[in-house]
Amino acid sequence: MNSKESLNAMEVAELLNITKNTVYELVKRGELPGYKVGKKLRIDKADVNQYIESQKTDRKSTRLNSSHA
């Protein structure tokens, strides 16, 4: 898969196993970079992969912090 490939909201939702509306919310909150092409939201595949990795890191550090409390 080309790293420059862009996905629509439904494709991102399927990859992340979330709803399309949640994808729109992630973009609106700035947690997932997105851009419009005409009226359609597009998200780069590389940004989706980076979001996934950031969530793994956040979860890991949360577990570490809570175990030291």
Secondary structure as UniProt FT lines:
FT   TURN            3..4
FT   STRAND          6..7
FT   HELIX           9..16
FT   HELIX           20..28
FT   TURN            29..30
FT   STRAND          35..37
FT   TURN            38..39
FT   STRAND          40..44
FT   HELIX           45..67
//
